[in-house]
Amino acid sequence: MVKSTCTTLVAGVILATALSCGARLKAKPGGDGGTATTGTGGASSSGGRNGSGAAASGSGGTGGGSSGASSSSSSSSGFMSQLRNVPVDKLDLLFMIDNSASMGDKQVLLAQAVPDMITRLVMPNCVDASGHIVGRSDMNGQCAAGSLEFRAVHDMHIGIVTSSLGGRGGNQCPTDATNETNQNLNAHNDDRGELINRGGAMEVPVMNAGSPLNFLAWFPPVPANAGGTTPVPAETTVGAPGMGGTLIGDFTSMIQGVHEHGCGFEAQNEAWYRFLVQPDPFDQIQVQNNRASLVGLDSVILQQRSAFLRPDSMLAVIVLTDENEEVADPLSIGGEGWLYESAPYPSSPTYGAPEGTIECSATPGLTSGPNDPNCTSCAFSSIQNSPNFAERCPDDPPAGMQGFLDPSDDSVNVRFYHQKQRFGAFAGYPIARYVRGLTAATVPDRGHEVDGSGNYVGDQDGSANCLNPIFAKDLPTDPNADLCHLERGPRTPDLVYYAAIAGVPHQLLQAQPGDGECSLRTNSSDCPQKNFFSQSDWQAITGADPEHYDFSGIDPHMLESEQPRDGLVCSPTDQTDDCDPINGREWSTNRKDLQFACIFPLVDAQTGIASPKDCMQPQYQGACDCASGSNSQNSPLCQKTSSGKYTTTQIYAKAYPSVREMEIARAMAASPSGVQGIVASLCPIHTSYANGDQTDPLFGYRPAVNAIVNRLKNSFLIQCLSQSLSVQSDGSVSCVVLVAFPNISSGESYCDNPGLGLSRPTTGIVARFQQGQGLTASQPVCLLNQIPTVNADYANCASSSPTAIPGWCYVEGQMAGICPQKIAFTRDAVRPDALLTVQCSN
């Protein structure tokens, strides 16, 4: 069907839309997504997207994560990987903690796991030659027996952002709302993506967090820190929960102060993106003539980001949430994406949101559903004015009409669930935005995120006009400064991690009895979480391509649905609420909520005795799932009497399918290193200490924090090459090592220096590399000399000793130390500030 107009009409409001003009998308078969490509230093999407906002996958899409075994296998098609030339001695941890309703019990579990995480980072385990733990090091990183599992962290920043970014131009989540359990406190519906510092129940700022910078700095008086300073008061004692002025005490207090009364439109990923990545974070969203615009600059974020994020640190983003992201891009759909965070829907004759055309619902032999090229919004003028409008947009009973849904079919609580299928349009951001933000050297500023019709194009190389602040050397604090054209810093993408403790059943993440990770267990419920996930594991978690509604292979518990899901036998009419060991049973949502991914009992950690919440008590006001009259009171979360009547006592906590968070982690797990995406279940394996053992490694979120530390420690160790290479008959491997020099401006003439082992690569390679690394044409990119295995200086290269021939060599086996294989450099072969990339065609 040819669309004849570039405007749409929503009850008298004219909108611009890409559904009828400017769609550059080359659709994949049966879909409307872009084609994923991987470029130097990050991912981008080739092709645009129509007004649905359906995302193209970046960084290898949502392809399966690499396992430790598969990542070191031989490659037949070649690969590219960035290399580090200097050790990492700093760590920046950014926690994104969901502060919406019912998150309090999960925040408690996080606070209980934090001491394990922090203690292991600053005082790592001591291990023997077989890798068995024989003790713990002291704060100086010294072991009484054995050796360190990794170098102790002596310089660390820890901060918190929340999921609340306000109504994004809509009428929900007012900034002046109060905390329902304490009217003297704000509800914190809009934390603006800024670091927060709210300590304890009364939100007293933690002194060591240095307001207004609002983060903690671990900087003990050890020799490695001699002469150094911190931007906030240094934490020098590890401490314990409740001990003010210590690292653990202060951080657990800050977690407690997050609270659970924030905005129900959770912007989990947009919050960390706004703080870390957005070159020009806006100050506010203005809506004029029903079109949104982003105005001003958030100077607080600029100040906090500059102080928090070091250019040479390892960076980890840790997301704690119990549901999928629900955030509107206010600029989408011709500047009216903000409407989807409004209730009732503005200007709707029925107060329901616009419905999607009949093509958006899959009908065998007729339509393919939301991927159908004719799936669009019934509110667009090209559809409203078409002669077959009534056929394509039938009335939604009982009160839906004129292409708008009946209000009972448009609960604001599920406004972002399967938007394209339900509404014919998607008002959020693509997953590729966040994958690019974590991996690519360049990202868009506000003026380049969407095209003139509201299509998100910021994940395309041509629109990514700014250096990514994550990969910058110095971050400006002055809003009047050039926030886009920054100098490239030393951080490489392999030093950026993403971890999601979110809505996924722990059963999908656990090893099985008899596996290497669970070899001594006979009960599957006591198996630990896997270290790595296979392609089939990931497919069970996310499906094949959830952004394009391809859920093939997905476990039914991970499907977002208002209705009972096919493949799950425990229905809403089951008499027992523990029929399904993962989520209890399906329940009657009344189209106001979604089915659960998993649930877990509320019990005392020490004894395992039930510790329910009485939702009628004041301390649970507005943050309890079984309150009188609440929609979820008929769910398996609530206790019921012997007569079958449900009460206001909550006995289980829940998590919804966190599909978007899982997708980002999956894309990060598909990175060359295969370790940068980490997932863990919000529903614990053990909700209390097994047999009263307070060291139980499966209690609460210990599996999550252990998985995070196990991944992070890779960056403190020697950097291993992800794949083995074939050595040619002349002793060489089919690779080149490119070296970029961001602090030199002499151009390619710098490469004419064989005494440094440098030479010029071809012009085409240089241009692509400079673009991918965010470099200018005056910053040289050189080839570094390869020292083949037959060269007399090969042994010196392999041991990083000085040699007459500066350069690099490929080593494996015993010569590679703890790595199966690695790229080694002669000592002082390249400058410490150089950026190195190996490209191989094995």
C-alpha positions in Angstrom: 0.0 0.0 0.0 1.5 3.4 -1.0 1.3 6.0 1.7 0.5 9.3 0.1 1.1 11.9 2.9 3.8 12.9 5.3 1.5 14.0 8.0 -0.7 12.3 10.5 -3.8 13.4 12.3 -4.4 12.4 16.0 -7.8 13.9 17.0 -6.9 17.3 15.5 -3.2 17.3 16.2 -0.9 17.3 13.1 2.2 15.2 13.4 5.2 14.5 11.1 5.9 10.8 10.7 8.4 8.6 8.9 5.8 6.0 8.3 4.7 8.0 5.3 8.0 9.6 4.3 11.7 9.3 4.7 11.9 5.6 5.6 15.2 4.5 4.4 14.9 1.0 5.8 15.9 -2.0 3.7 13.8 -4.5 5.6 14.9 -8.0 6.4 12.6 -10.7 5.1 9.4 -10.5 7.0 10.6 -7.6 9.2 11.3 -3.9 9.4 14.7 -3.9 11.1 18.1 -2.7 9.9 21.0 -4.9 9.1 23.6 -5.2 11.8 27.2 -4.4 11.0 30.2 -4.3 13.3 32.7 -1.4 12.7 36.0 -0.5 14.3 35.5 0.3 17.9 31.8 -0.5 18.0 28.6 -1.4 16.4 26.3 0.5 14.0 23.2 -0.2 12.0 23.1 0.1 8.3 19.8 1.4 7.3 17.2 3.4 9.1 13.9 2.4 10.7 10.4 3.5 10.1 8.2 5.3 12.6 7.8 2.2 14.6 11.2 2.7 16.0 11.9 -1.0 15.6 15.6 -1.4 16.3 18.4 -2.9 14.4 20.8 -4.9 16.4 24.3 -3.6 16.9 27.6 -5.2 17.9 26.8 -8.5 16.3 23.1 -7.9 17.0 21.8 -10.1 19.8 23.8 -13.0 18.7 24.8 -15.6 21.2 27.5 -15.0 23.8 30.9 -16.6 23.5 31.8 -19.2 26.0 35.3 -19.7 27.3 35.8 -22.7 25.0 34.3 -21.3 21.9 36.1 -17.9 22.1 39.4 -19.5 21.9 38.6 -21.8 18.9 40.1 -21.2 15.5 38.3 -18.8 13.3 37.7 -19.4 9.6 36.5 -15.9 8.7 38.9 -13.6 10.6 38.3 -11.1 13.4 39.3 -7.8 14.8 40.1 -7.0 18.5 41.4 -4.1 20.4 44.5 -4.5 22.6 45.7 -2.9 25.7 49.3 -1.8 26.2 49.1 -0.6 29.8 47.7 -2.4 32.9 44.4 -1.3 34.4 44.5 0.0 38.0 41.2 1.9 38.3 37.6 0.8 38.4 34.4 2.9 38.0 31.2 1.1 39.1 27.9 2.7 38.1 24.8 1.1 39.6 21.5 1.7 38.0 18.9 0.8 40.7 15.2 0.6 39.8 13.4 2.8 42.4 9.8 2.0 41.2 7.2 0.2 43.4 8.0 -3.2 44.9 11.7 -2.9 44.5 12.4 -2.6 48.2 12.9 -6.3 48.8 15.3 -6.5 45.9 17.3 -3.5 47.1 17.7 -5.3 50.4 19.2 -8.3 48.7 21.6 -6.1 46.7 22.7 -4.4 50.0 23.4 -7.9 51.5 25.5 -8.9 48.5 27.5 -5.7 48.2 29.9 -6.5 51.1 31.0 -9.7 49.2 31.5 -7.8 46.0 33.5 -4.9 47.5 35.5 -7.1 49.8 36.6 -9.3 47.0 37.5 -6.4 44.7 39.7 -4.6 47.3 41.0 -7.8 49.0 41.0 -10.5 46.3 41.1 -14.2 47.1 44.5 -15.9 47.4 44.7 -19.1 45.3 47.1 -22.0 45.0 48.6 -23.4 41.8 45.4 -25.3 41.1 43.2 -22.2 41.5 41.7 -23.3 44.8 41.0 -20.5 47.3 43.4 -20.7 50.3 42.6 -17.3 51.9 42.1 -13.6 51.3 44.7 -10.9 50.8 45.1 -7.9 52.9 44.4 -4.3 51.7 48.0 -4.1 50.3 47.2 -7.1 48.1 49.5 -9.4 50.0 48.7 -13.1 50.5 49.9 -15.1 53.5 49.7 -18.2 51.3 49.2 -18.7 47.6 49.0 -15.8 45.1 46.4 -13.2 44.2 43.6 -14.2 41.8 43.9 -10.7 40.4 45.5 -7.4 41.4 43.6 -5.7 44.3 41.6 -2.6 43.4 43.1 0.4 45.2 41.3 3.2 43.2 37.6 2.8 42.7 34.6 5.1 42.2 31.1 3.9 43.0 27.9 5.8 42.1 24.1 5.3 41.8 21.6 6.5 39.2 17.9 5.4 39.3 15.4 4.3 36.8 13.2 7.4 37.3 13.5 10.0 34.5 10.0 11.6 35.0 7.2 11.7 32.5 9.3 12.6 29.5 6.9 15.3 28.5 3.7 13.3 29.5 1.5 13.9 32.4 2.7 11.0 34.6 5.3 11.0 37.3 5.0 14.6 38.6 8.2 15.9 40.2 6.4 17.2 43.3 4.9 13.8 44.3 5.7 12.7 47.8 6.8 9.3 49.2 3.6 7.5 50.2 5.2 6.0 53.3 6.7 9.3 54.4 5.1 12.5 53.3 8.2 14.5 54.3 10.2 12.9 51.5 9.9 13.3 47.8 8.9 10.3 45.7 11.8 10.9 43.3 9.9 10.5 40.1 12.6 12.3 38.2 16.2 11.8 39.3 17.3 13.2 35.9 20.0 10.6 35.3 22.2 12.3 37.9 24.1 10.6 40.6 22.1 10.4 43.8 23.2 10.7 47.4 20.3 9.7 49.7 21.5 7.8 52.8 19.2 5.5 54.7 15.5 5.6 55.5 15.5 9.4 56.0 17.7 10.1 52.9 20.4 12.0 54.8 23.3 12.6 52.4 26.4 10.5 53.0 29.2 12.9 53.8 31.9 10.9 52.0 29.9 11.0 48.8 30.9 14.6 48.5 27.7 16.3 47.5 27.0 17.5 44.8 29.3 15.0 43.1 27.5 12.2 44.9 29.7 9.2 44.6 32.2 7.3 46.8 35.9 7.0 46.1 37.9 4.0 47.5 41.5 5.3 47.9 43.2 3.6 50.8 46.7 4.7 52.0 48.7 2.1 50.2 51.9 2.6 48.3 50.1 2.5 44.9 48.1 5.6 45.9 51.0 7.7 47.3 50.7 11.3 46.3 47.3 10.8 44.7 44.0 12.7 45.4 40.3 12.0 45.0 37.5 14.4 43.9 35.4 13.4 47.0 36.6 12.4 50.5 38.5 9.2 50.2 37.1 6.0 51.7 40.0 4.2 53.4 38.3 1.5 55.5 36.3 -1.4 54.0 33.9 -1.6 57.0 30.5 -3.3 57.1 26.8 -2.4 56.7 25.8 0.2 59.3 29.4 1.5 59.8 29.3 5.1 58.6 32.4 6.5 57.1 33.4 3.2 55.6 33.1 2.0 52.0 30.6 -0.8 52.6 28.7 1.1 55.3 28.3 4.2 53.2 27.4 2.4 50.0 24.8 0.1 51.6 23.3 3.3 53.2 23.1 4.9 49.8 21.3 1.8 48.4 18.8 2.0 51.2 18.1 5.6 50.3 17.1 4.8 46.7 13.6 3.7 48.0 10.7 2.4 45.9 8.3 5.2 45.1 9.8 6.5 41.9 8.3 6.7 38.4 6.5 3.6 37.1 7.9 4.3 33.6 11.3 2.7 34.3 14.1 4.2 32.2 16.7 1.7 33.3 19.1 2.0 30.3 18.3 5.6 29.3 19.3 6.6 32.9 22.9 5.3 32.6 23.1 6.4 29.0 22.2 9.9 29.9 24.8 10.0 32.6 27.7 8.3 30.9 27.2 8.7 27.1 24.9 11.5 26.0 27.4 14.2 24.9 24.9 17.0 25.6 22.4 15.9 28.3 19.3 18.1 28.1 18.0 20.1 31.0 14.3 19.7 30.3 11.7 18.5 27.8 9.4 21.2 26.5 6.2 20.5 24.6 4.8 23.2 22.4 2.0 22.7 19.8 2.1 19.0 20.9 5.7 18.6 19.7 8.5 17.9 22.2 12.0 19.4 22.1 15.0 19.0 24.3 16.3 22.3 25.7 19.2 23.4 27.9 22.1 21.5 29.3 22.2 19.6 32.5 25.3 21.1 34.1 25.1 18.7 37.1 25.6 15.7 34.9 28.6 17.3 33.2 30.2 18.1 36.6 29.5 14.6 38.0 30.5 12.7 34.9 33.8 14.6 34.6 34.7 13.7 38.2 33.3 10.2 38.3 34.5 8.7 35.0 38.3 8.4 34.6 39.7 8.0 31.0 41.9 5.1 31.9 39.6 3.1 34.2 37.6 -0.1 33.8 33.9 0.8 33.6 31.1 -1.5 34.8 27.4 -0.6 34.5 25.3 -2.8 36.9 21.5 -2.7 36.4 19.1 -3.9 39.1 15.5 -4.0 37.9 12.4 -6.2 38.1 10.9 -5.4 34.7 11.5 -4.3 31.1 12.5 -0.8 30.2 9.5 1.6 29.6 10.9 4.9 28.4 9.6 7.2 25.6 11.9 9.0 23.2 9.9 12.3 23.2 11.3 13.1 19.8 10.0 10.0 18.1 7.0 9.8 15.9 7.4 13.4 14.7 8.1 14.8 18.2 5.0 13.1 19.8 6.5 10.1 21.4 5.9 11.8 24.8 2.2 11.0 24.3 2.8 7.4 25.3 3.7 8.6 28.8 0.3 10.3 29.2 -2.9 8.9 30.6 -5.5 9.2 29.5 -4.1 9.5 26.0 -4.4 13.2 25.0 -7.0 14.2 22.5 -8.3 10.6 22.1 -12.1 10.6 21.7 -12.2 7.4 23.8 -9.1 8.3 26.0 -7.4 5.1 24.8 -4.2 5.3 22.7 -4.4 4.8 18.9 -4.6 1.2 17.8 -2.5 -0.5 15.2 -4.0 -1.5 11.8 -5.2 -5.0 11.3 -1.8 -5.9 9.7 -0.1 -5.5 13.1 -1.9 -8.7 14.3 -0.6 -11.8 12.7 -3.2 -13.7 10.6 -1.8 -16.8 8.9 -1.8 -16.3 5.2 -2.9 -12.7 5.4 -0.6 -10.6 7.6 2.7 -11.2 9.3 2.0 -9.1 12.4 4.1 -6.1 13.6 6.8 -6.9 11.0 4.3 -6.5 8.2 5.3 -3.4 6.1 1.7 -2.2 6.3 1.5 -2.3 10.1 1.1 1.3 11.2 -1.0 3.5 13.5 -4.7 4.1 12.9 -4.2 7.7 14.0 -2.0 8.6 11.0 -3.8 10.8 8.5 -2.8 8.6 5.6 -4.8 5.8 7.3 -7.6 7.9 8.7 -8.3 9.4 5.3 -8.1 6.2 3.4 -11.2 4.6 1.9 -10.7 1.4 3.7 -10.1 2.9 7.2 -13.0 1.1 8.8 -11.7 -2.2 7.5 -8.1 -1.7 8.6 -9.0 0.0 11.9 -12.2 -1.7 13.2 -13.7 -0.4 16.5 -12.2 -1.9 19.6 -15.1 -3.0 21.9 -16.7 -1.9 23.9 -16.0 1.8 23.6 -13.0 2.1 21.2 -13.7 4.0 18.0 -12.1 6.1 15.2 -8.9 4.1 15.4 -8.5 4.5 19.2 -8.5 1.7 21.7 -11.1 1.2 24.4 -9.5 2.5 27.7 -9.8 -1.0 29.3 -7.5 -2.2 26.5 -4.9 0.5 27.2 -3.8 0.4 30.8 -1.0 2.9 31.3 0.8 0.3 33.4 1.5 -1.8 30.3 1.8 1.1 27.8 5.2 0.0 26.6 4.4 -3.7 26.2 4.7 -4.8 22.5 4.0 -1.3 21.3 4.4 -1.9 17.6 2.0 -4.8 17.7 -0.7 -3.0 19.7 -0.3 0.6 18.6 1.4 0.3 15.1 4.2 2.5 16.3 7.1 2.4 18.7 7.9 5.4 20.8 11.1 4.1 22.6 14.8 3.8 21.7 16.4 0.9 19.9 18.6 -1.5 21.7 21.4 -0.5 19.3 21.5 2.9 21.0 22.7 1.3 24.2 25.0 -1.2 22.7 26.7 1.5 20.6 26.9 3.7 23.7 28.9 1.0 25.5 31.1 -0.1 22.6 31.6 2.6 19.9 34.0 5.6 19.9 31.4 7.9 18.4 27.7 8.6 19.3 25.2 11.2 18.3 24.4 14.5 20.0 20.8 15.5 20.5 20.6 17.1 17.0 21.6 13.9 15.3 19.6 11.2 17.1 16.5 11.5 15.0 15.8 12.6 11.5 13.3 15.2 10.5 10.4 12.7 10.8 11.3 11.3 14.2 13.1 8.2 13.0 15.9 7.2 15.4 19.1 7.3 13.3 21.7 7.7 16.1 22.9 4.1 15.9 24.2 4.8 12.4 27.8 5.8 11.8 26.8 8.8 9.7 24.8 10.2 12.5 27.3 9.5 15.3 29.0 12.9 15.1 30.5 13.1 18.6 33.2 11.3 20.4 31.7 9.1 23.0 32.4 10.5 26.5 33.2 7.0 27.7 36.2 7.0 25.4 37.3 10.6 25.9 40.5 11.8 27.6 39.1 14.8 29.3 35.4 15.5 30.0 34.2 19.2 30.0 32.3 20.6 32.9 31.3 23.9 31.2 28.0 23.8 29.3 29.4 26.4 26.9 32.4 24.2 26.0 32.5 22.0 22.9 30.9 18.9 24.2 31.1 16.9 21.0 34.7 17.1 19.6 36.6 15.7 22.5 40.1 14.2 22.5 40.3 10.4 22.4 41.3 8.7 25.6 43.0 5.4 26.4 40.0 3.3 27.3 39.3 0.5 24.9 35.9 -1.2 24.5 37.0 -4.4 26.2 37.2 -2.3 29.4 33.4 -1.6 29.4 31.1 -4.1 31.0 27.3 -4.4 31.3 25.6 -6.5 34.0 21.9 -7.0 34.5 20.4 -8.5 37.7 16.9 -8.6 36.3 13.8 -10.5 35.4 15.0 -13.9 34.1 14.4 -17.2 35.9 17.5 -18.5 37.6 16.7 -21.9 36.2 17.6 -20.6 32.8 21.0 -19.5 34.0 22.1 -22.5 36.2 24.4 -25.3 35.3 23.0 -28.8 35.4 24.1 -31.7 37.6 27.0 -33.4 36.1 28.3 -30.3 34.3 31.8 -29.1 35.2 30.3 -26.2 37.1 27.9 -28.5 39.0 29.9 -31.8 39.1 29.4 -32.4 42.8 25.7 -31.7 42.9 22.8 -34.0 42.5 20.0 -31.5 43.0 19.6 -29.0 40.1 18.2 -26.4 42.5 21.6 -26.2 44.2 23.7 -25.8 41.0 25.6 -22.5 40.6 25.0 -20.1 37.7 26.9 -20.9 34.5 30.0 -18.9 33.8 29.1 -18.5 30.1 26.0 -19.1 28.0 25.7 -20.9 24.8 23.7 -19.8 21.8 20.8 -22.0 22.8 21.0 -20.6 26.4 20.6 -17.0 25.0 17.8 -18.1 22.7 15.9 -19.4 25.7 16.4 -16.1 27.5 15.5 -13.7 24.6 14.2 -15.6 21.7 15.9 -15.2 18.2 15.1 -11.5 17.7 12.6 -10.0 20.2 12.9 -6.5 18.8 11.4 -7.9 15.6 8.9 -10.2 17.4 10.8 -13.4 16.6 10.5 -15.3 19.8 11.5 -18.7 18.4 13.3 -20.8 21.0 12.3 -18.6 23.9 11.3 -20.1 27.3 7.6 -19.1 27.8 8.4 -17.5 31.1 10.4 -14.8 29.2 7.5 -13.8 27.0 5.8 -10.5 27.9 2.1 -11.1 27.9 -1.1 -9.9 29.4 -2.7 -13.3 28.7 -1.7 -16.7 29.9 1.2 -17.9 27.8 1.2 -21.0 25.6 3.5 -23.7 26.8 2.9 -23.0 30.5 0.4 -25.5 32.0 -0.4 -23.7 35.3 -3.3 -21.5 34.4 -5.1 -18.8 36.4 -7.7 -21.3 37.4 -5.2 -23.6 39.1 -6.1 -24.0 42.8 -2.4 -24.1 43.9 -0.2 -21.0 43.6 3.0 -23.0 43.5 1.9 -25.2 40.5 4.8 -23.7 38.5 8.1 -23.8 40.4 9.3 -20.8 38.5 6.5 -18.3 38.6 3.8 -20.0 40.6 1.2 -19.9 37.9 -0.3 -17.6 35.3 -2.8 -15.2 36.6 -5.7 -13.0 35.5 -4.1 -9.6 34.8 -7.3 -7.9 33.5 -5.1 -6.4 30.8 -3.6 -4.1 33.5 -0.4 -6.0 34.1 1.9 -8.7 32.7 2.6 -12.3 33.6 5.7 -12.9 35.7 9.0 -14.3 34.7 9.7 -15.6 38.1 8.7 -15.2 41.8 10.5 -15.9 45.1 9.3 -16.3 48.7 9.8 -13.5 51.2 11.7 -15.3 54.0 14.2 -14.5 56.7 17.7 -14.9 55.4 19.0 -16.6 58.5 16.2 -19.1 59.2 14.2 -19.4 56.0 11.0 -18.7 58.0 8.4 -16.8 56.0 8.6 -13.0 56.4 5.5 -11.7 54.6 4.5 -8.1 54.1 1.2 -6.8 55.4 0.3 -4.4 52.6 -2.0 -2.5 54.9 0.9 -1.3 57.1 1.9 2.3 56.5 5.6 1.4 55.7 4.4 -0.5 52.6 2.0 2.1 51.3 2.2 2.4 47.6 4.9 -0.2 47.4 3.2 -3.5 48.0 1.7 -6.0 45.5 -1.3 -7.2 47.5 -2.9 -4.0 48.7 -6.6 -4.0 49.0 -8.2 -3.5 45.6 -4.9 -3.8 43.7 -5.1 -5.6 40.4 -2.4 -8.2 41.4 -4.3 -9.3 44.5 -5.4 -12.5 42.7 -1.9 -13.4 41.8 0.4 -16.1 43.3 2.2 -13.3 45.2 -0.6 -13.0 47.8 -1.5 -15.3 50.6 -5.0 -16.8 50.6 -7.2 -18.3 53.2 -8.3 -21.9 53.4 -11.5 -20.8 51.7 -9.5 -19.6 48.7 -9.9 -15.9 49.3 -6.8 -13.8 48.7 -5.6 -11.4 51.5 -3.5 -8.3 51.6 -0.5 -10.2 52.9 2.3 -10.5 50.3 4.3 -13.7 50.6 6.2 -13.7 47.3 8.2 -11.0 45.3 8.1 -11.0 41.6 10.0 -10.1 38.4 8.7 -9.5 34.9 10.6 -10.5 31.8 13.4 -8.0 31.4 13.9 -8.6 27.7 15.7 -5.4 26.8 18.2 -5.7 29.5 18.8 -9.3 28.4 19.3 -8.2 24.8 21.9 -5.6 25.7 23.8 -8.2 27.8 23.6 -10.7 25.0 25.0 -8.2 22.5 27.8 -7.4 24.9 28.5 -11.1 25.5 28.9 -11.4 21.7 31.9 -9.0 21.9 35.3 -10.3 20.8 36.3 -11.0 24.4 33.0 -12.8 25.1 32.8 -11.7 28.7 31.4 -8.1 28.7 27.7 -9.0 29.0 26.7 -10.5 32.4 23.2 -11.5 33.5 21.8 -12.8 36.8 18.3 -13.5 38.1 16.5 -11.1 40.3 14.9 -14.3 41.8 17.6 -15.8 43.9 18.6 -19.5 43.8 18.6 -19.6 47.6 16.4 -17.1 49.4 18.0 -18.1 52.8 21.3 -19.5 53.9 21.5 -23.2 53.1 21.8 -25.1 56.3 22.4 -21.8 58.1 25.7 -21.3 56.4 26.2 -17.6 56.1 28.9 -18.2 53.5 26.4 -19.9 51.2 27.6 -18.9 47.7 24.1 -19.3 46.2 22.3 -17.0 48.7 20.6 -13.9 47.4 22.5 -12.0 44.8 25.9 -13.6 45.6 25.8 -15.5 42.3 25.3 -12.2 40.5 28.1 -10.3 42.2 30.5 -13.3 41.9 29.7 -13.5 38.2 30.4 -9.7 37.9 33.7 -9.9 39.7 34.8 -13.1 37.8 34.3 -11.1 34.6 35.9 -7.9 35.7 39.0 -9.7 36.9 39.8 -10.6 33.3 40.7 -6.9 32.7 43.1 -6.9 35.7 44.9 -9.9 34.3 46.9 -10.3 31.1 44.8 -9.6 28.0 44.3 -12.8 26.1 43.5 -13.1 22.4 40.0 -14.4 21.8 40.9 -16.8 19.0 43.8 -19.1 18.1 45.6 -18.4 14.8 47.3 -20.5 12.2 51.1 -19.9 11.9 52.2 -19.7 8.3 55.2 -21.5 6.8 57.3 -18.3 7.1 56.5 -18.1 10.9 54.0 -15.3 10.6 50.3 -15.0 11.2 47.8 -13.4 8.9 47.3 -10.3 11.1 48.2 -6.6 11.2 48.5 -4.5 14.3 47.3 -0.9 13.8 48.6 1.7 16.2 46.8 5.0 16.6 48.5 8.0 18.4 45.8 10.4 19.6 48.3 12.7 21.3 50.4 13.2 18.1 49.3 15.6 15.3 52.1 15.2 12.8 50.0 13.1 10.5 51.1 9.9 8.7 54.7 11.0 8.4 55.1 9.8 12.0 54.7 6.3 10.6 57.9 6.6 8.5 60.0 5.4 11.4 61.3 1.8 11.1 63.4 2.4 14.2 60.1 2.3 16.1 58.9 -0.6 14.2 56.3 1.6 12.3 55.3 1.9 8.7 52.3 3.3 6.8 49.2 1.2 6.2 47.0 1.8 3.1 44.9 5.0 3.0 41.6 3.1 3.1 42.5 1.3 6.3 43.6 4.6 7.9 40.4 6.4 7.1 38.2 3.6 8.5 40.3 3.2 11.6 40.4 7.0 12.4 36.6 7.2 12.0 36.1 4.2 14.3 38.4 5.4 16.9 37.1 9.0 16.9 40.4 10.4 15.6 41.1 13.3 13.3 43.1 13.0 10.0 46.1 14.6 11.7 46.4 11.9 14.3 48.5 9.1 12.8 47.6 5.5 12.4 50.6 3.2 11.7 51.4 -0.4 11.1 53.5 -2.1 13.8 56.2 -4.5 12.7 55.4 -8.3 13.2 58.2 -10.5 14.6 57.6 -14.0 13.2 58.4 -17.1 15.1 61.5 -17.8 12.9 63.0 -14.4 13.8 65.9 -14.5 16.2 64.2 -11.8 18.4 61.0 -13.8 18.7 61.8 -15.1 22.2 62.6 -11.6 23.4 59.3 -10.4 22.0 57.4 -13.2 23.6 58.8 -12.4 27.0 58.3 -8.6 26.5 62.0 -8.0 26.7 63.9 -5.2 25.0 65.0 -6.1 21.5 66.7 -4.4 18.5 63.5 -5.0 16.5 60.5 -3.3 18.1 57.2 -4.8 17.3 54.7 -7.6 18.2 54.5 -11.3 18.0 51.9 -14.1 18.3 52.5 -16.6 21.1 50.5 -19.5 22.4 50.8 -22.5 24.8 53.3 -22.3 27.6 54.9 -19.1 26.3 51.5 -17.3 26.6 51.4 -17.9 30.3 47.8 -18.0 31.6 46.4 -17.3 28.2 45.8 -19.9 25.5 47.2 -17.4 23.1 48.0 -13.7 23.1 49.6 -10.8 21.2 52.9 -9.8 22.9 54.9 -6.7 22.4 58.6 -5.9 22.8 59.0 -3.7 25.8 58.6 0.0 24.9 57.5 -1.0 21.4 54.7 1.5 21.5 53.8 4.6 23.6 51.6 4.0 26.6 48.9 6.3 25.2 48.7 4.4 21.9 45.5 2.7 20.8 46.1 -0.8 19.4 43.9 -3.0 17.2 44.7 -6.4 15.7 43.0 -7.4 12.5 43.3 -11.0 11.4 42.2 -13.1 8.4 42.8 -16.5 9.7 
